[in-house]
Amino acid sequence: MNRAEIDFDDLLKVVLALAIVWLLLEILGTVLNLTFALLEALPTLIVVVIVVLIALRLADRI
């Protein structure tokens, strides 16, 4: 079998598989970027929660 005898459907399957892998990698990259963004914002969120809890305590809401 030489390279010129490859079936067109097989070639389409290879291209489809590569496109699926590419999309999965793009989705994984987006999820990782969001995760790292949330981790970077975590200290700020903790401070906001502490401030809200103190304000609620001072207002006798807790």
mmCIF file as Biopython writes it, N, C-alpha, C and O atoms, coordinates in Angstrom:
data_model
#
loop_
_atom_site.group_PDB
_atom_site.id
_atom_site.type_symbol
_atom_site.label_atom_id
_atom_site.label_alt_id
_atom_site.label_comp_id
_atom_site.label_asym_id
_atom_site.label_entity_id
_atom_site.label_seq_id
_atom_site.pdbx_PDB_ins_code
_atom_site.Cartn_x
_atom_site.Cartn_y
_atom_site.Cartn_z
_atom_site.occupancy
_atom_site.B_iso_or_equiv
_atom_site.auth_seq_id
_atom_site.auth_asym_id
_atom_site.pdbx_PDB_model_num
ATOM 1   N N  . MET A ? 1  ? 0.850   -1.187 0.000  1.0 0.0 1  A 1 
ATOM 2   C CA . MET A ? 1  ? 0.000   0.000  0.000  1.0 0.0 1  A 1 
ATOM 3   C C  . MET A ? 1  ? 0.885   1.235  0.000  1.0 0.0 1  A 1 
ATOM 4   O O  . MET A ? 1  ? 1.740   1.382  0.872  1.0 0.0 1  A 1 
ATOM 5   N N  . ASN A ? 2  ? 0.693   2.112  -0.953 1.0 0.0 2  A 1 
ATOM 6   C CA . ASN A ? 2  ? 1.447   3.355  -0.928 1.0 0.0 2  A 1 
ATOM 7   C C  . ASN A ? 2  ? 0.566   4.479  -0.397 1.0 0.0 2  A 1 
ATOM 8   O O  . ASN A ? 2  ? -0.620  4.274  -0.140 1.0 0.0 2  A 1 
ATOM 9   N N  . ARG A ? 3  ? 1.128   5.634  -0.237 1.0 0.0 3  A 1 
ATOM 10  C CA . ARG A ? 3  ? 0.410   6.743  0.378  1.0 0.0 3  A 1 
ATOM 11  C C  . ARG A ? 3  ? -0.758  7.227  -0.476 1.0 0.0 3  A 1 
ATOM 12  O O  . ARG A ? 3  ? -1.708  7.789  0.070  1.0 0.0 3  A 1 
ATOM 13  N N  . ALA A ? 4  ? -0.727  7.035  -1.761 1.0 0.0 4  A 1 
ATOM 14  C CA . ALA A ? 4  ? -1.785  7.525  -2.644 1.0 0.0 4  A 1 
ATOM 15  C C  . ALA A ? 4  ? -3.048  6.672  -2.558 1.0 0.0 4  A 1 
ATOM 16  O O  . ALA A ? 4  ? -4.085  7.062  -3.095 1.0 0.0 4  A 1 
ATOM 17  N N  . GLU A ? 5  ? -2.987  5.533  -1.906 1.0 0.0 5  A 1 
ATOM 18  C CA . GLU A ? 5  ? -4.137  4.639  -1.847 1.0 0.0 5  A 1 
ATOM 19  C C  . GLU A ? 5  ? -4.996  4.839  -0.596 1.0 0.0 5  A 1 
ATOM 20  O O  . GLU A ? 5  ? -5.874  4.020  -0.323 1.0 0.0 5  A 1 
ATOM 21  N N  . ILE A ? 6  ? -4.767  5.893  0.156  1.0 0.0 6  A 1 
ATOM 22  C CA . ILE A ? 6  ? -5.569  6.124  1.362  1.0 0.0 6  A 1 
ATOM 23  C C  . ILE A ? 6  ? -6.992  6.507  0.960  1.0 0.0 6  A 1 
ATOM 24  O O  . ILE A ? 6  ? -7.200  7.267  0.015  1.0 0.0 6  A 1 
ATOM 25  N N  . ASP A ? 7  ? -7.946  5.980  1.679  1.0 0.0 7  A 1 
ATOM 26  C CA . ASP A ? 7  ? -9.361  6.231  1.393  1.0 0.0 7  A 1 
ATOM 27  C C  . ASP A ? 7  ? -9.745  7.624  1.895  1.0 0.0 7  A 1 
ATOM 28  O O  . ASP A ? 7  ? -9.250  8.078  2.927  1.0 0.0 7  A 1 
ATOM 29  N N  . PHE A ? 8  ? -10.618 8.288  1.164  1.0 0.0 8  A 1 
ATOM 30  C CA . PHE A ? 8  ? -11.031 9.641  1.516  1.0 0.0 8  A 1 
ATOM 31  C C  . PHE A ? 8  ? -11.745 9.674  2.863  1.0 0.0 8  A 1 
ATOM 32  O O  . PHE A ? 8  ? -11.553 10.611 3.639  1.0 0.0 8  A 1 
ATOM 33  N N  . ASP A ? 9  ? -12.561 8.672  3.151  1.0 0.0 9  A 1 
ATOM 34  C CA . ASP A ? 9  ? -13.262 8.616  4.436  1.0 0.0 9  A 1 
ATOM 35  C C  . ASP A ? 9  ? -12.287 8.475  5.598  1.0 0.0 9  A 1 
ATOM 36  O O  . ASP A ? 9  ? -12.490 9.064  6.660  1.0 0.0 9  A 1 
ATOM 37  N N  . ASP A ? 10 ? -11.233 7.696  5.398  1.0 0.0 10 A 1 
ATOM 38  C CA . ASP A ? 10 ? -10.222 7.564  6.446  1.0 0.0 10 A 1 
ATOM 39  C C  . ASP A ? 10 ? -9.523  8.889  6.698  1.0 0.0 10 A 1 
ATOM 40  O O  . ASP A ? 10 ? -9.242  9.238  7.845  1.0 0.0 10 A 1 
ATOM 41  N N  . LEU A ? 11 ? -9.243  9.625  5.636  1.0 0.0 11 A 1 
ATOM 42  C CA . LEU A ? 11 ? -8.617  10.931 5.780  1.0 0.0 11 A 1 
ATOM 43  C C  . LEU A ? 11 ? -9.540  11.894 6.529  1.0 0.0 11 A 1 
ATOM 44  O O  . LEU A ? 11 ? -9.079  12.664 7.372  1.0 0.0 11 A 1 
ATOM 45  N N  . LEU A ? 12 ? -10.832 11.855 6.228  1.0 0.0 12 A 1 
ATOM 46  C CA . LEU A ? 12 ? -11.788 12.698 6.943  1.0 0.0 12 A 1 
ATOM 47  C C  . LEU A ? 12 ? -11.862 12.332 8.424  1.0 0.0 12 A 1 
ATOM 48  O O  . LEU A ? 12 ? -12.008 13.206 9.278  1.0 0.0 12 A 1 
ATOM 49  N N  . LYS A ? 13 ? -11.760 11.041 8.725  1.0 0.0 13 A 1 
ATOM 50  C CA . LYS A ? 13 ? -11.776 10.613 10.128 1.0 0.0 13 A 1 
ATOM 51  C C  . LYS A ? 13 ? -10.556 11.145 10.869 1.0 0.0 13 A 1 
ATOM 52  O O  . LYS A ? 13 ? -10.668 11.558 12.023 1.0 0.0 13 A 1 
ATOM 53  N N  . VAL A ? 14 ? -9.405  11.141 10.229 1.0 0.0 14 A 1 
ATOM 54  C CA . VAL A ? 14 ? -8.184  11.668 10.846 1.0 0.0 14 A 1 
ATOM 55  C C  . VAL A ? 14 ? -8.336  13.162 11.101 1.0 0.0 14 A 1 
ATOM 56  O O  . VAL A ? 14 ? -7.988  13.643 12.180 1.0 0.0 14 A 1 
ATOM 57  N N  . VAL A ? 15 ? -8.848  13.898 10.127 1.0 0.0 15 A 1 
ATOM 58  C CA . VAL A ? 15 ? -9.038  15.340 10.284 1.0 0.0 15 A 1 
ATOM 59  C C  . VAL A ? 15 ? -10.051 15.625 11.391 1.0 0.0 15 A 1 
ATOM 60  O O  . VAL A ? 15 ? -9.846  16.538 12.192 1.0 0.0 15 A 1 
ATOM 61  N N  . LEU A ? 16 ? -11.134 14.860 11.446 1.0 0.0 16 A 1 
ATOM 62  C CA . LEU A ? 16 ? -12.129 15.025 12.497 1.0 0.0 16 A 1 
ATOM 63  C C  . LEU A ? 16 ? -11.534 14.756 13.874 1.0 0.0 16 A 1 
ATOM 64  O O  . LEU A ? 16 ? -11.799 15.495 14.822 1.0 0.0 16 A 1 
ATOM 65  N N  . ALA A ? 17 ? -10.738 13.712 13.985 1.0 0.0 17 A 1 
ATOM 66  C CA . ALA A ? 17 ? -10.104 13.389 15.261 1.0 0.0 17 A 1 
ATOM 67  C C  . ALA A ? 17 ? -9.162  14.515 15.695 1.0 0.0 17 A 1 
ATOM 68  O O  . ALA A ? 17 ? -9.138  14.877 16.871 1.0 0.0 17 A 1 
ATOM 69  N N  . LEU A ? 18 ? -8.394  15.066 14.768 1.0 0.0 18 A 1 
ATOM 70  C CA . LEU A ? 18 ? -7.496  16.169 15.104 1.0 0.0 18 A 1 
ATOM 71  C C  . LEU A ? 18 ? -8.276  17.408 15.529 1.0 0.0 18 A 1 
ATOM 72  O O  . LEU A ? 18 ? -7.864  18.116 16.448 1.0 0.0 18 A 1 
ATOM 73  N N  . ALA A ? 19 ? -9.399  17.673 14.867 1.0 0.0 19 A 1 
ATOM 74  C CA . ALA A ? 19 ? -10.223 18.823 15.236 1.0 0.0 19 A 1 
ATOM 75  C C  . ALA A ? 19 ? -10.814 18.646 16.638 1.0 0.0 19 A 1 
ATOM 76  O O  . ALA A ? 19 ? -10.880 19.604 17.409 1.0 0.0 19 A 1 
ATOM 77  N N  . ILE A ? 20 ? -11.237 17.435 16.963 1.0 0.0 20 A 1 
ATOM 78  C CA . ILE A ? 20 ? -11.786 17.163 18.292 1.0 0.0 20 A 1 
ATOM 79  C C  . ILE A ? 20 ? -10.711 17.346 19.365 1.0 0.0 20 A 1 
ATOM 80  O O  . ILE A ? 20 ? -10.974 17.936 20.412 1.0 0.0 20 A 1 
ATOM 81  N N  . VAL A ? 21 ? -9.511  16.846 19.109 1.0 0.0 21 A 1 
ATOM 82  C CA . VAL A ? 21 ? -8.406  17.016 20.058 1.0 0.0 21 A 1 
ATOM 83  C C  . VAL A ? 21 ? -8.106  18.495 20.255 1.0 0.0 21 A 1 
ATOM 84  O O  . VAL A ? 21 ? -7.888  18.944 21.381 1.0 0.0 21 A 1 
ATOM 85  N N  . TRP A ? 22 ? -8.094  19.253 19.161 1.0 0.0 22 A 1 
ATOM 86  C CA . TRP A ? 22 ? -7.832  20.686 19.240 1.0 0.0 22 A 1 
ATOM 87  C C  . TRP A ? 22 ? -8.892  21.384 20.093 1.0 0.0 22 A 1 
ATOM 88  O O  . TRP A ? 22 ? -8.551  22.202 20.947 1.0 0.0 22 A 1 
ATOM 89  N N  . LEU A ? 23 ? -10.176 21.072 19.874 1.0 0.0 23 A 1 
ATOM 90  C CA . LEU A ? 23 ? -11.245 21.679 20.664 1.0 0.0 23 A 1 
ATOM 91  C C  . LEU A ? 23 ? -11.139 21.305 22.142 1.0 0.0 23 A 1 
ATOM 92  O O  . LEU A ? 23 ? -11.357 22.147 23.013 1.0 0.0 23 A 1 
ATOM 93  N N  . LEU A ? 24 ? -10.810 20.059 22.421 1.0 0.0 24 A 1 
ATOM 94  C CA . LEU A ? 24 ? -10.656 19.637 23.821 1.0 0.0 24 A 1 
ATOM 95  C C  . LEU A ? 24 ? -9.519  20.386 24.501 1.0 0.0 24 A 1 
ATOM 96  O O  . LEU A ? 24 ? -9.637  20.775 25.663 1.0 0.0 24 A 1 
ATOM 97  N N  . LEU A ? 25 ? -8.419  20.589 23.783 1.0 0.0 25 A 1 
ATOM 98  C CA . LEU A ? 25 ? -7.303  21.343 24.350 1.0 0.0 25 A 1 
ATOM 99  C C  . LEU A ? 25 ? -7.682  22.803 24.593 1.0 0.0 25 A 1 
ATOM 100 O O  . LEU A ? 25 ? -7.271  23.390 25.594 1.0 0.0 25 A 1 
ATOM 101 N N  . GLU A ? 26 ? -8.454  23.387 23.693 1.0 0.0 26 A 1 
ATOM 102 C CA . GLU A ? 26 ? -8.918  24.768 23.882 1.0 0.0 26 A 1 
ATOM 103 C C  . GLU A ? 26 ? -9.822  24.870 25.111 1.0 0.0 26 A 1 
ATOM 104 O O  . GLU A ? 26 ? -9.697  25.806 25.901 1.0 0.0 26 A 1 
ATOM 105 N N  . ILE A ? 27 ? -10.723 23.913 25.269 1.0 0.0 27 A 1 
ATOM 106 C CA . ILE A ? 27 ? -11.621 23.911 26.429 1.0 0.0 27 A 1 
ATOM 107 C C  . ILE A ? 27 ? -10.829 23.716 27.711 1.0 0.0 27 A 1 
ATOM 108 O O  . ILE A ? 27 ? -11.093 24.392 28.705 1.0 0.0 27 A 1 
ATOM 109 N N  . LEU A ? 28 ? -9.871  22.813 27.706 1.0 0.0 28 A 1 
ATOM 110 C CA . LEU A ? 28 ? -9.033  22.578 28.882 1.0 0.0 28 A 1 
ATOM 111 C C  . LEU A ? 28 ? -8.251  23.835 29.244 1.0 0.0 28 A 1 
ATOM 112 O O  . LEU A ? 28 ? -8.146  24.181 30.420 1.0 0.0 28 A 1 
ATOM 113 N N  . GLY A ? 29 ? -7.707  24.517 28.254 1.0 0.0 29 A 1 
ATOM 114 C CA . GLY A ? 29 ? -6.973  25.757 28.510 1.0 0.0 29 A 1 
ATOM 115 C C  . GLY A ? 29 ? -7.863  26.823 29.125 1.0 0.0 29 A 1 
ATOM 116 O O  . GLY A ? 29 ? -7.434  27.546 30.024 1.0 0.0 29 A 1 
ATOM 117 N N  . THR A ? 30 ? -9.090  26.928 28.653 1.0 0.0 30 A 1 
ATOM 118 C CA . THR A ? 30 ? -10.026 27.909 29.203 1.0 0.0 30 A 1 
ATOM 119 C C  . THR A ? 30 ? -10.375 27.581 30.650 1.0 0.0 30 A 1 
ATOM 120 O O  . THR A ? 30 ? -10.429 28.469 31.501 1.0 0.0 30 A 1 
ATOM 121 N N  . VAL A ? 31 ? -10.610 26.308 30.920 1.0 0.0 31 A 1 
ATOM 122 C CA . VAL A ? 31 ? -10.934 25.889 32.295 1.0 0.0 31 A 1 
ATOM 123 C C  . VAL A ? 31 ? -9.759  26.169 33.227 1.0 0.0 31 A 1 
ATOM 124 O O  . VAL A ? 31 ? -9.957  26.638 34.348 1.0 0.0 31 A 1 
ATOM 125 N N  . LEU A ? 32 ? -8.560  25.890 32.781 1.0 0.0 32 A 1 
ATOM 126 C CA . LEU A ? 32 ? -7.386  26.153 33.619 1.0 0.0 32 A 1 
ATOM 127 C C  . LEU A ? 32 ? -7.201  27.648 33.862 1.0 0.0 32 A 1 
ATOM 128 O O  . LEU A ? 32 ? -6.858  28.054 34.972 1.0 0.0 32 A 1 
ATOM 129 N N  . ASN A ? 33 ? -7.426  28.473 32.834 1.0 0.0 33 A 1 
ATOM 130 C CA . ASN A ? 33 ? -7.312  29.919 33.017 1.0 0.0 33 A 1 
ATOM 131 C C  . ASN A ? 33 ? -8.334  30.429 34.025 1.0 0.0 33 A 1 
ATOM 132 O O  . ASN A ? 33 ? -8.012  31.277 34.857 1.0 0.0 33 A 1 
ATOM 133 N N  . LEU A ? 34 ? -9.561  29.923 33.959 1.0 0.0 34 A 1 
ATOM 134 C CA . LEU A ? 34 ? -10.576 30.332 34.925 1.0 0.0 34 A 1 
ATOM 135 C C  . LEU A ? 34 ? -10.224 29.880 36.336 1.0 0.0 34 A 1 
ATOM 136 O O  . LEU A ? 34 ? -10.438 30.613 37.301 1.0 0.0 34 A 1 
ATOM 137 N N  . THR A ? 35 ? -9.689  28.681 36.450 1.0 0.0 35 A 1 
ATOM 138 C CA . THR A ? 35 ? -9.303  28.163 37.766 1.0 0.0 35 A 1 
ATOM 139 C C  . THR A ? 35 ? -8.205  29.024 38.381 1.0 0.0 35 A 1 
ATOM 140 O O  . THR A ? 35 ? -8.279  29.378 39.557 1.0 0.0 35 A 1 
ATOM 141 N N  . PHE A ? 36 ? -7.188  29.363 37.591 1.0 0.0 36 A 1 
ATOM 142 C CA . PHE A ? 36 ? -6.105  30.193 38.118 1.0 0.0 36 A 1 
ATOM 143 C C  . PHE A ? 36 ? -6.589  31.603 38.430 1.0 0.0 36 A 1 
ATOM 144 O O  . PHE A ? 36 ? -6.103  32.220 39.377 1.0 0.0 36 A 1 
ATOM 145 N N  . ALA A ? 37 ? -7.537  32.125 37.655 1.0 0.0 37 A 1 
ATOM 146 C CA . ALA A ? 37 ? -8.090  33.445 37.947 1.0 0.0 37 A 1 
ATOM 147 C C  . ALA A ? 37 ? -8.840  33.428 39.273 1.0 0.0 37 A 1 
ATOM 148 O O  . ALA A ? 37 ? -8.741  34.374 40.055 1.0 0.0 37 A 1 
ATOM 149 N N  . LEU A ? 38 ? -9.590  32.355 39.531 1.0 0.0 38 A 1 
ATOM 150 C CA . LEU A ? 38 ? -10.301 32.240 40.809 1.0 0.0 38 A 1 
ATOM 151 C C  . LEU A ? 38 ? -9.334  32.097 41.979 1.0 0.0 38 A 1 
ATOM 152 O O  . LEU A ? 38 ? -9.560  32.655 43.053 1.0 0.0 38 A 1 
ATOM 153 N N  . LEU A ? 39 ? -8.263  31.352 41.767 1.0 0.0 39 A 1 
ATOM 154 C CA . LEU A ? 39 ? -7.278  31.186 42.836 1.0 0.0 39 A 1 
ATOM 155 C C  . LEU A ? 39 ? -6.569  32.503 43.147 1.0 0.0 39 A 1 
ATOM 156 O O  . LEU A ? 39 ? -6.240  32.774 44.302 1.0 0.0 39 A 1 
ATOM 157 N N  . GLU A ? 40 ? -6.334  33.324 42.117 1.0 0.0 40 A 1 
ATOM 158 C CA . GLU A ? 40 ? -5.710  34.623 42.348 1.0 0.0 40 A 1 
ATOM 159 C C  . GLU A ? 40 ? -6.659  35.559 43.084 1.0 0.0 40 A 1 
ATOM 160 O O  . GLU A ? 40 ? -6.211  36.414 43.849 1.0 0.0 40 A 1 
ATOM 161 N N  . ALA A ? 41 ? -7.958  35.413 42.866 1.0 0.0 41 A 1 
ATOM 162 C CA . ALA A ? 41 ? -8.942  36.274 43.505 1.0 0.0 41 A 1 
ATOM 163 C C  . ALA A ? 41 ? -9.330  35.781 44.895 1.0 0.0 41 A 1 
ATOM 164 O O  . ALA A ? 41 ? -10.040 36.483 45.617 1.0 0.0 41 A 1 
ATOM 165 N N  . LEU A ? 42 ? -8.890  34.617 45.276 1.0 0.0 42 A 1 
ATOM 166 C CA . LEU A ? 42 ? -9.296  34.025 46.546 1.0 0.0 42 A 1 
ATOM 167 C C  . LEU A ? 42 ? -8.955  34.889 47.764 1.0 0.0 42 A 1 
ATOM 168 O O  . LEU A ? 42 ? -9.824  35.061 48.619 1.0 0.0 42 A 1 
ATOM 169 N N  . PRO A ? 43 ? -7.750  35.440 47.896 1.0 0.0 43 A 1 
ATOM 170 C CA . PRO A ? 43 ? -7.480  36.290 49.072 1.0 0.0 43 A 1 
ATOM 171 C C  . PRO A ? 43 ? -8.416  37.496 49.156 1.0 0.0 43 A 1 
ATOM 172 O O  . PRO A ? 43 ? -8.847  37.868 50.247 1.0 0.0 43 A 1 
ATOM 173 N N  . THR A ? 44 ? -8.726  38.098 48.031 1.0 0.0 44 A 1 
ATOM 174 C CA . THR A ? 44 ? -9.650  39.238 48.029 1.0 0.0 44 A 1 
ATOM 175 C C  . THR A ? 44 ? -11.036 38.801 48.472 1.0 0.0 44 A 1 
ATOM 176 O O  . THR A ? 44 ? -11.690 39.506 49.240 1.0 0.0 44 A 1 
ATOM 177 N N  . LEU A ? 45 ? -11.491 37.652 48.000 1.0 0.0 45 A 1 
ATOM 178 C CA . LEU A ? 45 ? -12.801 37.147 48.401 1.0 0.0 45 A 1 
ATOM 179 C C  . LEU A ? 45 ? -12.853 36.845 49.900 1.0 0.0 45 A 1 
ATOM 180 O O  . LEU A ? 45 ? -13.872 37.079 50.549 1.0 0.0 45 A 1 
ATOM 181 N N  . ILE A ? 46 ? -11.766 36.331 50.437 1.0 0.0 46 A 1 
ATOM 182 C CA . ILE A ? 46 ? -11.714 36.043 51.874 1.0 0.0 46 A 1 
ATOM 183 C C  . ILE A ? 46 ? -11.823 37.330 52.678 1.0 0.0 46 A 1 
ATOM 184 O O  . ILE A ? 46 ? -12.525 37.372 53.688 1.0 0.0 46 A 1 
ATOM 185 N N  . VAL A ? 47 ? -11.138 38.375 52.241 1.0 0.0 47 A 1 
ATOM 186 C CA . VAL A ? 47 ? -11.208 39.662 52.935 1.0 0.0 47 A 1 
ATOM 187 C C  . VAL A ? 47 ? -12.624 40.231 52.866 1.0 0.0 47 A 1 
ATOM 188 O O  . VAL A ? 47 ? -13.121 40.774 53.853 1.0 0.0 47 A 1 
ATOM 189 N N  . VAL A ? 48 ? -13.270 40.113 51.721 1.0 0.0 48 A 1 
ATOM 190 C CA . VAL A ? 48 ? -14.646 40.598 51.584 1.0 0.0 48 A 1 
ATOM 191 C C  . VAL A ? 48 ? -15.566 39.848 52.544 1.0 0.0 48 A 1 
ATOM 192 O O  . VAL A ? 48 ? -16.411 40.466 53.192 1.0 0.0 48 A 1 
ATOM 193 N N  . VAL A ? 49 ? -15.418 38.549 52.645 1.0 0.0 49 A 1 
ATOM 194 C CA . VAL A ? 49 ? -16.242 37.758 53.565 1.0 0.0 49 A 1 
ATOM 195 C C  . VAL A ? 49 ? -15.999 38.188 55.010 1.0 0.0 49 A 1 
ATOM 196 O O  . VAL A ? 49 ? -16.945 38.309 55.789 1.0 0.0 49 A 1 
ATOM 197 N N  . ILE A ? 50 ? -14.741 38.420 55.371 1.0 0.0 50 A 1 
ATOM 198 C CA . ILE A ? 50 ? -14.424 38.846 56.736 1.0 0.0 50 A 1 
ATOM 199 C C  . ILE A ? 50 ? -15.051 40.205 57.032 1.0 0.0 50 A 1 
ATOM 200 O O  . ILE A ? 50 ? -15.625 40.403 58.103 1.0 0.0 50 A 1 
ATOM 201 N N  . VAL A ? 51 ? -14.947 41.137 56.096 1.0 0.0 51 A 1 
ATOM 202 C CA . VAL A ? 51 ? -15.530 42.468 56.290 1.0 0.0 51 A 1 
ATOM 203 C C  . VAL A ? 51 ? -17.043 42.372 56.444 1.0 0.0 51 A 1 
ATOM 204 O O  . VAL A ? 51 ? -17.617 43.033 57.309 1.0 0.0 51 A 1 
ATOM 205 N N  . VAL A ? 52 ? -17.690 41.570 55.628 1.0 0.0 52 A 1 
ATOM 206 C CA . VAL A ? 52 ? -19.142 41.414 55.717 1.0 0.0 52 A 1 
ATOM 207 C C  . VAL A ? 52 ? -19.535 40.795 57.051 1.0 0.0 52 A 1 
ATOM 208 O O  . VAL A ? 52 ? -20.497 41.233 57.683 1.0 0.0 52 A 1 
ATOM 209 N N  . LEU A ? 53 ? -18.802 39.787 57.477 1.0 0.0 53 A 1 
ATOM 210 C CA . LEU A ? 53 ? -19.113 39.166 58.770 1.0 0.0 53 A 1 
ATOM 211 C C  . LEU A ? 53 ? -18.939 40.141 59.929 1.0 0.0 53 A 1 
ATOM 212 O O  . LEU A ? 53 ? -19.753 40.152 60.852 1.0 0.0 53 A 1 
ATOM 213 N N  . ILE A ? 54 ? -17.894 40.954 59.894 1.0 0.0 54 A 1 
ATOM 214 C CA . ILE A ? 54 ? -17.680 41.945 60.960 1.0 0.0 54 A 1 
ATOM 215 C C  . ILE A ? 54 ? -18.793 42.990 60.935 1.0 0.0 54 A 1 
ATOM 216 O O  . ILE A ? 54 ? -19.304 43.383 61.983 1.0 0.0 54 A 1 
ATOM 217 N N  . ALA A ? 55 ? -19.167 43.440 59.734 1.0 0.0 55 A 1 
ATOM 218 C CA . ALA A ? 55 ? -20.232 44.432 59.633 1.0 0.0 55 A 1 
ATOM 219 C C  . ALA A ? 55 ? -21.549 43.861 60.137 1.0 0.0 55 A 1 
ATOM 220 O O  . ALA A ? 55 ? -22.293 44.556 60.829 1.0 0.0 55 A 1 
ATOM 221 N N  . LEU A ? 56 ? -21.849 42.628 59.810 1.0 0.0 56 A 1 
ATOM 222 C CA . LEU A ? 56 ? -23.064 41.993 60.303 1.0 0.0 56 A 1 
ATOM 223 C C  . LEU A ? 56 ? -23.036 41.842 61.819 1.0 0.0 56 A 1 
ATOM 224 O O  . LEU A ? 56 ? -24.056 42.037 62.479 1.0 0.0 56 A 1 
ATOM 225 N N  . ARG A ? 57 ? -21.889 41.500 62.370 1.0 0.0 57 A 1 
ATOM 226 C CA . ARG A ? 57 ? -21.749 41.355 63.828 1.0 0.0 57 A 1 
ATOM 227 C C  . ARG A ? 57 ? -21.966 42.696 64.527 1.0 0.0 57 A 1 
ATOM 228 O O  . ARG A ? 57 ? -22.648 42.770 65.549 1.0 0.0 57 A 1 
ATOM 229 N N  . LEU A ? 58 ? -21.384 43.747 63.968 1.0 0.0 58 A 1 
ATOM 230 C CA . LEU A ? 58 ? -21.537 45.076 64.573 1.0 0.0 58 A 1 
ATOM 231 C C  . LEU A ? 58 ? -22.972 45.582 64.452 1.0 0.0 58 A 1 
ATOM 232 O O  . LEU A ? 58 ? -23.425 46.349 65.302 1.0 0.0 58 A 1 
ATOM 233 N N  . ALA A ? 59 ? -23.687 45.171 63.422 1.0 0.0 59 A 1 
ATOM 234 C CA . ALA A ? 59 ? -25.080 45.598 63.245 1.0 0.0 59 A 1 
ATOM 235 C C  . ALA A ? 59 ? -26.042 44.659 63.970 1.0 0.0 59 A 1 
ATOM 236 O O  . ALA A ? 59 ? -27.257 44.770 63.800 1.0 0.0 59 A 1 
ATOM 237 N N  . ASP A ? 60 ? -25.523 43.752 64.762 1.0 0.0 60 A 1 
ATOM 238 C CA . ASP A ? 60 ? -26.314 42.762 65.509 1.0 0.0 60 A 1 
ATOM 239 C C  . ASP A ? 60 ? -27.221 41.929 64.596 1.0 0.0 60 A 1 
ATOM 240 O O  . ASP A ? 60 ? -28.357 41.621 64.956 1.0 0.0 60 A 1 
ATOM 241 N N  . ARG A ? 61 ? -26.725 41.577 63.442 1.0 0.0 61 A 1 
ATOM 242 C CA . ARG A ? 61 ? -27.482 40.733 62.512 1.0 0.0 61 A 1 
ATOM 243 C C  . ARG A ? 61 ? -27.047 39.273 62.641 1.0 0.0 61 A 1 
ATOM 244 O O  . ARG A ? 61 ? -27.682 38.386 62.070 1.0 0.0 61 A 1 
ATOM 245 N N  . ILE A ? 62 ? -25.979 39.021 63.378 1.0 0.0 62 A 1 
ATOM 246 C CA . ILE A ? 62 ? -25.521 37.642 63.557 1.0 0.0 62 A 1 
ATOM 247 C C  . ILE A ? 62 ? -25.859 37.203 64.971 1.0 0.0 62 A 1 
ATOM 248 O O  . ILE A ? 62 ? -25.566 36.069 65.352 1.0 0.0 62 A 1 
#
